[in-house]
C-alpha cells in the first residue's frame, strides 16, 4: 500500500459557507471519513484553523525564533487534509473524487508520499 495526501485547497475566491451549508459539508466529510475507515484506507485526517492562527518556528544561528504565521503568503490556503493508503494512484484519485463530492466548492489535491518516508 502507498500513502497519499488529499489536501483541501481553499482558493482566494472561495466564499465561506453559511452555517447550514457548513453542517451539510461536515456531515458529508464525516461520511467520507467513515467510508475510508470501513475500507481500511484511513490513516489520518482533519480540518485546519485559518492560516492567521499559525506560528512559524525556525533556528537562526542556534537561536530558536518564533513568528506569527503563515510562513508562505499565498492566495490559496490549506483548509484540511486526509492521509490515506491506497494500492495505487488510480485508487487514490477515486478517493479524492469522493472527497471532492463531499466538499464540492473547493479542489482536492492528491500527492503521494515518498517511499520509505515513514508514512
C-alpha positions as CSV (number, residue, x, y, z in Angstrom):
1,X,0.0,0.0,0.0
2,X,1.1,3.5,-0.7
3,X,0.2,6.7,1.3
4,X,-1.3,9.8,-0.3
5,X,-2.1,13.2,1.0
6,X,-5.5,14.6,0.0
7,X,-5.3,18.4,0.6
8,X,-8.4,20.5,0.8
9,X,-7.4,23.7,-1.0
10,X,-9.4,26.9,-0.5
11,X,-8.9,29.3,-3.4
12,X,-8.9,33.1,-2.8
13,X,-12.3,33.5,-4.3
14,X,-13.9,30.8,-2.1
15,X,-17.0,32.1,-0.4
16,X,-17.3,30.8,3.2
17,X,-20.3,28.5,3.5
18,X,-23.3,29.5,5.5
19,X,-24.0,27.7,8.8
20,X,-26.5,25.4,7.2
21,X,-24.1,24.7,4.3
22,X,-21.3,24.0,6.7
23,X,-23.4,21.4,8.6
24,X,-24.1,19.6,5.3
25,X,-20.4,19.7,4.3
26,X,-19.3,18.4,7.7
27,X,-21.9,15.6,7.5
28,X,-20.5,14.7,4.1
29,X,-16.9,14.8,5.3
30,X,-17.7,12.7,8.3
31,X,-19.4,10.1,6.0
32,X,-16.4,10.2,3.7
33,X,-14.0,9.5,6.6
34,X,-16.3,6.7,7.9
35,X,-16.1,5.1,4.4
36,X,-12.3,5.4,4.4
37,X,-12.2,3.7,7.8
38,X,-14.6,1.0,6.7
39,X,-12.5,0.2,3.6
40,X,-9.2,0.3,5.6
41,X,-7.9,3.3,3.6
42,X,-8.0,5.8,6.6
43,X,-4.7,6.9,8.1
44,X,-5.4,10.4,9.5
45,X,-7.4,13.5,8.6
46,X,-8.7,16.8,10.0
47,X,-9.6,20.4,9.3
48,X,-7.3,23.3,10.0
49,X,-7.9,26.7,11.5
50,X,-7.3,29.9,9.4
51,X,-3.7,30.5,8.5
52,X,-3.6,33.6,10.6
53,X,-3.5,31.2,13.7
54,X,-0.2,29.6,12.7
55,X,3.2,30.2,14.3
56,X,6.4,29.7,12.4
57,X,9.4,28.1,14.2
58,X,12.9,28.3,12.8
59,X,16.5,28.2,14.0
60,X,18.9,31.0,13.1
61,X,22.5,30.9,14.4
62,X,21.4,28.4,17.0
63,X,18.6,30.6,18.3
64,X,15.0,29.5,18.1
65,X,12.8,32.2,16.6
66,X,9.0,32.1,16.5
67,X,6.9,34.5,14.5
68,X,3.3,34.8,13.6
69,X,2.4,32.8,10.5
70,X,1.7,31.9,7.9
71,X,5.2,31.2,6.6
72,X,4.1,31.4,3.0
73,X,1.9,34.2,1.8
74,X,-0.4,32.6,-0.7
75,X,-3.8,33.3,-2.2
76,X,-4.7,29.6,-1.7
77,X,-4.6,28.0,1.7
78,X,-4.7,24.5,3.1
79,X,-8.0,24.1,4.8
80,X,-7.8,20.4,5.8
81,X,-6.3,17.1,4.9
82,X,-6.7,13.4,4.8
83,X,-3.8,10.9,4.7
84,X,-5.0,7.7,3.1
85,X,-3.5,4.4,2.0
86,X,-4.3,3.0,-1.5
87,X,-2.7,0.4,-3.7
88,X,-2.0,3.0,-6.5
89,X,-2.7,6.5,-7.8
90,X,-5.9,5.5,-9.5
91,X,-7.4,4.3,-6.3
92,X,-6.2,7.4,-4.5
93,X,-7.8,9.5,-7.2
94,X,-11.1,7.6,-6.7
95,X,-10.9,8.5,-3.0
96,X,-10.1,12.1,-4.0
97,X,-13.2,12.2,-6.2
98,X,-15.3,11.2,-3.2
99,X,-13.7,13.9,-1.1
100,X,-14.4,16.5,-3.8
101,X,-18.0,15.3,-3.9
102,X,-18.2,15.8,-0.1
103,X,-16.8,19.3,-0.4
104,X,-17.9,20.4,-3.9
105,X,-16.9,24.0,-3.6
106,X,-13.1,23.5,-3.4
107,X,-10.5,21.4,-5.2
108,X,-8.7,18.4,-3.7
109,X,-5.0,18.0,-4.4
110,X,-3.6,14.4,-4.4
111,X,0.1,13.9,-3.6
112,X,1.9,10.6,-3.0
113,X,4.3,10.3,0.0
114,X,7.9,9.3,-0.9
115,X,8.5,5.7,-0.4
116,X,10.2,5.0,3.0
117,X,9.1,8.4,4.4
118,X,7.7,6.7,7.4
119,X,4.1,7.5,6.5
